[in-house]
C-alpha cells in the first residue's frame, strides 16, 4: 500500500522539522475536532476519510458487554483527554475509542517539556500528569454532541485520581467523576497505573483498590462495564491480586497495560531535548519496548482466569503481527496510541487486512475464535 504518511510526512515531522511532540499533538486534536464536526460542508471530507482509512469485514466484529465492536482495535486513552475529537475517531477505521484520562478536578499536568519521542526505539516517553479540563467540562462537551450525534462506535472514558486529592480520598474522587460522566461512556476504566501522578500506582494494592471499585459499583446504577488498567511493572502476585479484586467486584475486564518505568534495552541513552541520560528522566515509556511485557501480562491473566475475564491488550501494537500475538495470548480487544503516531492514519486499515489474512491462514471463521488460541494450541500439543 502506498502510504504517504510513512514515506514522506513522518520523516518530515520527526527528522527534518523535529516539531515538538506536544505542540503537534495539540494541532492534531484541533484538526480532528474540525474534521469531526457534524456539518454538511464537511460530509464529503468525512466520507473520503472513511473510505481511505477504514476496513470493514464482519469476521472482525465482536459483541462484548452488550456493545458491538466492528473490529478489535481502539484508540487508547491519553490521545483525546478532553473528548475534543470524539466525533472524528470513527473516520479512521477504529473499532472504538477511549477518552481521557479525565480527573474530578481540572489540572494543568506536569511542567513542560513532558512528551518526548524515542525514534530509535519506536517509543515515546511521557510525564503528562493527567492534564485535562476535568470531568464536569468533559460532560458539558459531550452532552450536546451525544444528544444528536453520538458515535455508532463504543466510546469508553478513562478515569484518574486528581493530583490534589489525598490517596485516602481516592474512592470519592473517582466516584464523583463517574457520576458526572456515566451517561456518556459506554464503558469506564479505573486508571490506577499511570506513573505520572504521585502515589497513584499504590492504588493497585488490594486495600487501596477495593474501596475504589466498591464505590464505583455502588454508583453504577446503569451497570456500565467497568474495567481496571494495570501497570506492566507489577510482579505476578500483584497482578493476581488485581485479578482477584476484579472478579470479586464484578469488573468487566482488565486493560493490560499502561506505560512502563523500565529503561532496559533502550537504544536511546540520552534524551536529545534535555541532554540528560534516559535513566534520569521521569515518566512512562510506551511503544515497541512495552510490546513483549504487555503480551506476557495478557497471557498470564488469560491463563489464570481460564479466559473468563475479558482483556484489552495495549502496548507496542504497530502491525497485524503485533495484534495477532496479543489476541492469541488472550486479548479480546486491543488499543493503540504510540503505534498510530508512528504508523499513521492507514495503520488500522493495514492491520485489519492483516488480521483477516491471519484468520484465513488459520482457517478460523471469526476473530473471536482466535482469542487465546496460543493457550489451546499448547494444551493440545
C-alpha positions as CSV (number, residue, x, y, z in Angstrom):
1,X,0.0,0.0,0.0
2,X,1.3,3.5,-0.9
3,X,1.4,5.3,2.4
4,X,2.4,9.0,2.1
5,X,2.5,9.3,5.9
6,X,5.3,6.8,6.4
7,X,7.1,7.7,3.2
8,X,7.0,11.5,3.4
9,X,5.1,13.1,6.3
10,X,6.7,11.1,9.3
11,X,10.3,11.7,8.1
12,X,9.5,15.4,7.6
13,X,7.9,15.8,11.1
14,X,10.3,13.5,13.1
15,X,13.6,14.0,11.3
16,X,13.6,17.3,9.4
17,X,11.3,19.7,11.2
18,X,11.6,18.0,14.5
19,X,8.3,19.5,15.6
20,X,7.7,19.5,19.4
21,X,5.5,16.4,20.1
22,X,3.1,18.2,22.5
23,X,2.6,21.1,20.1
24,X,2.0,18.7,17.2
25,X,-0.4,16.7,19.4
26,X,-2.4,19.9,20.1
27,X,-2.5,20.7,16.4
28,X,-3.7,17.2,15.6
29,X,-6.5,17.4,18.1
30,X,-7.6,20.8,16.8
31,X,-7.6,19.4,13.2
32,X,-9.5,16.3,14.2
33,X,-12.1,18.4,16.1
34,X,-12.7,20.4,13.0
35,X,-12.9,17.3,10.8
36,X,-15.4,15.6,13.1
37,X,-17.9,18.4,13.3
38,X,-21.4,17.3,12.1
39,X,-21.9,20.0,9.5
40,X,-23.0,19.3,5.9
41,X,-20.0,21.2,4.5
42,X,-17.6,18.5,5.9
43,X,-19.6,15.4,5.0
44,X,-17.7,14.9,1.8
45,X,-14.3,15.0,3.6
46,X,-15.6,12.7,6.2
47,X,-16.9,10.2,3.6
48,X,-13.5,10.3,1.9
49,X,-11.7,9.7,5.3
50,X,-13.9,6.6,6.0
51,X,-13.1,5.2,2.5
52,X,-9.4,6.0,2.8
53,X,-8.7,4.7,6.3
54,X,-11.5,2.2,7.1
55,X,-11.7,-1.6,6.6
56,X,-14.9,-3.5,7.0
57,X,-15.2,-7.3,7.4
58,X,-17.8,-9.0,9.6
59,X,-15.3,-11.6,10.7
60,X,-13.5,-8.9,12.7
61,X,-16.6,-7.9,14.7
62,X,-17.3,-8.9,18.2
63,X,-20.1,-8.3,20.8
64,X,-18.9,-7.7,24.3
65,X,-20.6,-6.2,27.4
66,X,-23.7,-5.7,25.2
67,X,-21.7,-3.5,22.8
68,X,-20.9,-4.1,19.2
69,X,-17.3,-3.6,18.2
70,X,-16.8,-3.7,14.4
71,X,-13.2,-4.5,14.8
72,X,-10.9,-5.1,17.8
73,X,-8.6,-2.0,17.6
74,X,-9.4,1.1,19.7
75,X,-7.7,4.3,20.4
76,X,-6.1,4.2,23.8
77,X,-6.7,6.8,26.5
78,X,-4.3,9.7,26.5
79,X,-4.7,11.0,23.0
80,X,-8.1,12.7,23.3
81,X,-8.1,13.6,27.0
82,X,-11.0,16.1,26.8
83,X,-13.1,14.5,24.1
84,X,-12.4,17.3,21.6
85,X,-12.1,14.8,18.7
86,X,-14.7,12.4,19.9
87,X,-16.7,12.5,16.6
88,X,-13.6,12.0,14.4
89,X,-12.4,8.6,15.6
90,X,-14.9,6.6,13.5
91,X,-13.5,8.2,10.4
92,X,-10.1,6.5,10.8
93,X,-11.3,2.9,11.0
94,X,-11.1,2.4,14.8
95,X,-13.5,-0.2,16.3
96,X,-13.9,2.1,19.4
97,X,-12.2,4.9,21.2
98,X,-11.3,5.7,24.8
99,X,-11.4,9.3,26.0
100,X,-9.5,10.7,29.0
101,X,-7.7,10.2,31.3
102,X,-10.1,12.7,33.0
103,X,-10.0,13.7,36.7
104,X,-12.6,15.2,39.0
105,X,-10.8,18.5,39.1
106,X,-9.2,20.3,36.1
107,X,-5.5,20.2,36.3
108,X,-2.6,21.5,34.2
109,X,-0.4,18.4,34.5
110,X,3.3,18.4,35.0
111,X,5.7,21.1,33.8
112,X,6.8,21.1,30.1
113,X,8.6,19.6,28.3
114,X,6.7,16.4,29.2
115,X,6.3,14.4,26.0
116,X,9.2,13.0,24.0
117,X,9.8,10.8,21.0
118,X,12.4,8.0,21.2
119,X,12.6,7.4,17.5
120,X,15.4,4.8,17.6
121,X,13.2,2.7,19.9
122,X,9.8,3.4,18.2
123,X,8.7,4.7,21.5
124,X,7.5,7.7,23.5
125,X,8.3,8.9,27.0
126,X,5.6,10.9,28.7
127,X,5.1,12.5,32.1
128,X,2.0,14.5,31.2
129,X,0.4,14.1,34.7
130,X,-3.3,13.8,33.7
131,X,-3.5,17.3,32.2
132,X,-7.2,17.8,31.5
133,X,-10.2,20.1,31.9
134,X,-12.0,18.0,34.5
135,X,-15.0,15.6,34.5
136,X,-17.6,18.3,34.5
137,X,-16.1,20.0,31.5
138,X,-16.0,16.7,29.6
139,X,-19.6,16.0,30.4
140,X,-20.6,19.5,29.2
141,X,-18.8,19.0,26.0
142,X,-20.3,15.6,25.3
143,X,-23.9,16.3,26.3
144,X,-24.9,18.3,23.2
145,X,-22.9,16.0,20.9
146,X,-24.4,12.9,22.3
147,X,-27.9,14.3,22.0
148,X,-27.9,14.1,18.2
149,X,-24.6,12.7,17.0
150,X,-23.5,10.0,19.5
151,X,-20.9,7.9,17.6
152,X,-22.0,4.5,16.5
153,X,-18.8,3.0,17.8
154,X,-18.4,2.3,21.6
155,X,-16.8,5.2,23.5
156,X,-15.0,4.5,26.7
157,X,-14.0,7.0,29.4
158,X,-10.8,6.6,31.4
159,X,-10.9,8.0,35.0
160,X,-7.9,9.0,37.0
161,X,-7.3,10.5,40.5
162,X,-6.9,14.2,40.8
163,X,-3.4,15.2,42.0
164,X,-4.7,17.4,44.8
165,X,-6.9,14.6,46.2
166,X,-5.3,12.7,49.1
167,X,-4.9,9.0,48.4
168,X,-7.2,8.2,51.3
169,X,-10.0,10.1,49.5
170,X,-9.4,8.5,46.1
171,X,-12.6,6.5,46.1
172,X,-14.8,9.6,46.4
173,X,-12.7,11.3,43.7
174,X,-13.3,8.5,41.2
175,X,-16.9,8.2,42.2
176,X,-17.6,11.9,41.6
177,X,-16.0,11.8,38.1
178,X,-18.0,8.7,37.3
179,X,-21.3,10.3,38.5
180,X,-20.7,13.2,36.2
181,X,-19.9,11.1,33.1
182,X,-21.8,7.9,33.5
183,X,-24.4,8.8,30.8
184,X,-21.7,9.5,28.2
185,X,-19.4,6.5,28.4
186,X,-20.3,3.1,27.0
187,X,-17.7,1.6,29.4
188,X,-15.4,3.1,32.1
189,X,-11.8,2.5,33.1
190,X,-10.2,2.9,36.5
191,X,-6.7,4.2,35.8
192,X,-4.6,3.4,38.9
193,X,-1.4,2.7,36.9
194,X,-0.1,6.0,35.4
195,X,3.4,6.6,36.8
196,X,3.0,10.4,36.5
197,X,0.7,11.2,39.4
198,X,2.4,10.8,42.8
199,X,1.4,7.7,44.7
200,X,-1.2,6.6,42.0
201,X,0.3,3.2,41.4
202,X,0.0,2.4,45.1
203,X,-3.8,2.3,44.5
204,X,-3.3,-1.1,42.7
205,X,-2.8,-2.7,46.2
206,X,-5.7,-4.6,47.5
207,X,-6.5,-2.4,50.4
208,X,-6.4,0.7,48.3
209,X,-8.2,-0.6,45.1
210,X,-11.0,-2.4,46.8
211,X,-12.7,0.7,48.2
212,X,-12.5,2.4,44.8
213,X,-14.1,-0.5,43.0
214,X,-16.8,-0.8,45.7
215,X,-17.6,2.9,45.5
216,X,-17.9,2.9,41.7
217,X,-20.0,-0.2,41.6
218,X,-22.3,1.2,44.2
219,X,-22.8,4.3,42.0
220,X,-23.1,2.2,38.8
221,X,-26.9,2.0,38.7
222,X,-26.9,1.7,34.9
223,X,-24.4,-1.3,35.2
224,X,-21.9,0.2,32.8
225,X,-18.9,-2.1,32.1
226,X,-16.2,-1.1,34.5
227,X,-12.5,-2.1,33.8
228,X,-9.2,-1.5,35.6
229,X,-6.0,-0.6,33.8
230,X,-2.8,-2.0,35.3
231,X,0.9,-1.3,35.1
232,X,3.3,-3.6,33.3
233,X,5.8,-3.4,36.1
234,X,3.7,-5.3,38.6
235,X,5.0,-8.7,39.7
236,X,2.8,-11.8,39.2
237,X,1.4,-11.9,42.8
238,X,0.4,-8.2,42.4
239,X,-1.3,-9.0,39.1
240,X,-3.1,-11.9,40.7
241,X,-4.3,-9.6,43.4
242,X,-5.9,-7.2,40.9
243,X,-7.4,-10.2,39.1
244,X,-9.0,-11.4,42.3
245,X,-10.4,-7.9,43.0
246,X,-11.7,-7.6,39.5
247,X,-13.6,-10.8,39.9
248,X,-14.8,-10.0,43.4
249,X,-16.2,-6.7,42.4
250,X,-17.7,-7.9,39.1
251,X,-15.5,-5.9,36.8
252,X,-16.0,-6.3,33.1
253,X,-12.3,-6.8,32.3
254,X,-8.7,-5.6,32.7
255,X,-6.6,-3.4,30.4
256,X,-3.1,-4.6,30.1
257,X,-1.0,-2.5,30.2
258,X,-0.2,1.1,30.9
259,X,3.3,2.6,30.3
260,X,6.5,1.2,31.9
261,X,9.1,2.7,34.2
262,X,11.7,0.2,32.8
263,X,14.5,1.7,30.8
264,X,16.0,-1.7,30.0
265,X,17.1,-2.4,26.4
266,X,16.5,1.1,25.1
267,X,18.7,2.3,22.2
268,X,18.1,5.9,23.3
269,X,20.7,6.6,26.0
270,X,20.4,10.4,26.2
271,X,17.2,12.3,25.6
272,X,18.2,14.9,23.0
273,X,15.7,17.5,24.2
274,X,17.1,17.7,27.7
275,X,20.6,16.3,27.3
276,X,20.1,14.0,30.3
277,X,20.6,10.2,30.4
278,X,17.3,8.4,29.8
279,X,17.7,6.7,33.1
280,X,17.4,10.1,34.9
281,X,14.2,11.1,33.0
282,X,10.9,10.7,34.8
283,X,7.8,9.3,33.0
284,X,6.5,6.2,31.4
285,X,7.7,4.5,28.2
286,X,5.1,3.4,25.6
287,X,5.5,1.8,22.2
288,X,7.7,-1.0,21.0
289,X,9.7,-1.5,24.2
290,X,6.5,-2.4,26.0
291,X,5.4,-5.0,23.4
292,X,6.7,-8.2,24.9
293,X,5.9,-7.4,28.6
294,X,2.3,-6.4,27.9
295,X,1.8,-9.6,25.9
296,X,3.2,-11.6,28.8
297,X,0.8,-9.9,31.2
298,X,-2.1,-10.7,28.9
299,X,-1.0,-14.3,28.7
300,X,-0.8,-14.6,32.4
301,X,-4.3,-13.0,33.0
302,X,-5.9,-15.2,30.4
303,X,-4.3,-18.4,31.8
304,X,-5.2,-17.6,35.4
305,X,-8.8,-16.7,34.7
306,X,-9.3,-19.5,32.1
307,X,-10.3,-16.9,29.6
308,X,-13.3,-15.8,31.6
309,X,-12.3,-12.2,32.2
310,X,-12.0,-10.1,29.0
311,X,-8.7,-8.5,28.4
312,X,-7.9,-5.3,26.5
313,X,-4.4,-5.6,25.2
314,X,-2.3,-2.4,24.7
315,X,1.4,-1.8,24.4
316,X,3.6,-1.9,21.3
317,X,0.9,-2.6,18.7
318,X,2.1,-1.4,15.3
319,X,1.3,-4.2,12.9
320,X,-1.1,-7.1,12.3
321,X,1.6,-9.4,13.7
322,X,1.7,-7.5,16.9
323,X,-2.1,-7.5,17.1
324,X,-2.2,-11.3,16.4
325,X,0.3,-12.0,19.2
326,X,-1.9,-10.2,21.8
327,X,-5.1,-11.7,20.5
328,X,-3.8,-15.3,20.6
329,X,-2.3,-14.6,24.0
330,X,-5.8,-13.8,25.3
331,X,-6.8,-10.2,24.4
332,X,-10.3,-9.8,23.1
333,X,-9.8,-6.1,22.3
334,X,-6.7,-4.0,21.5
335,X,-5.7,-0.4,21.9
336,X,-3.0,1.7,20.3
337,X,-1.6,5.2,20.7
338,X,2.1,5.3,20.1
339,X,1.8,2.8,17.2
340,X,-0.7,5.1,15.5
341,X,1.7,8.1,15.9
342,X,4.5,6.1,14.2
343,X,2.4,4.2,11.6
344,X,-0.1,6.9,10.7
345,X,-3.7,7.0,9.7
346,X,-3.6,4.0,7.3
347,X,-2.4,1.8,10.2
348,X,-5.9,0.5,11.1
349,X,-6.7,-0.5,7.5
350,X,-3.4,-2.3,7.1
351,X,-3.8,-4.1,10.4
352,X,-7.4,-5.2,9.8
353,X,-6.4,-6.6,6.4
354,X,-3.6,-8.4,8.0
355,X,-5.8,-9.9,10.7
356,X,-8.3,-11.2,8.1
357,X,-5.3,-12.8,6.3
358,X,-4.3,-14.5,9.7
359,X,-7.9,-15.8,10.1
360,X,-7.8,-17.3,6.7
361,X,-4.4,-18.8,7.2
362,X,-5.5,-20.5,10.4
363,X,-8.9,-21.4,8.9
364,X,-10.8,-19.5,11.6
365,X,-14.3,-18.1,11.0
366,X,-14.1,-15.1,13.3
367,X,-11.7,-13.1,15.3
368,X,-13.3,-14.4,18.5
369,X,-12.1,-17.9,17.5
370,X,-8.5,-16.6,17.7
371,X,-8.7,-15.1,21.2
372,X,-6.5,-17.3,23.5
373,X,-5.5,-19.5,20.6
374,X,-2.0,-19.9,21.9
375,X,-3.3,-21.5,25.1
376,X,-5.4,-24.0,23.2
377,X,-2.6,-24.9,20.9
378,X,-0.2,-25.5,23.8
379,X,-2.8,-27.7,25.5
380,X,-3.5,-29.9,22.5
381,X,0.2,-30.3,21.6
